[in-house]
């Protein structure tokens, strides 16, 4: 999404954090570019740098490790929400759009030697 669209969403949906949306988008793009494979240390650093640029953070507020941990938390919540009849969790549709594979792949998400 473009910056303007993310800001619009963040402005009108109070519970959505622009940085988290940027993290989901950048992680999803990187993850899909690797054919849904594990991200290396360098990949996670690229995600963290992209978030800093998109959210105009200088210096970056999140490290690669913090980004990885946040994505793991989001994906765990996503899988819990996915099996409900309907979800009001604001990040559900962003994560659902990535068309995530079964949870086995989510659990295997770790740093690879870079």
Buried (B, 14 or more C-beta within 10 A) or exposed (E): BEEEEBEEBBEEEEEBBBBBBBBBBBBBBBBEEEEEBEBBBEBBBBBBBBBBBBBEBEEBEBEBEBBBEBBBEBBEBBBEBBEEEEBEBBBBEBBEEBEBEEEEBBEEBEBBEE
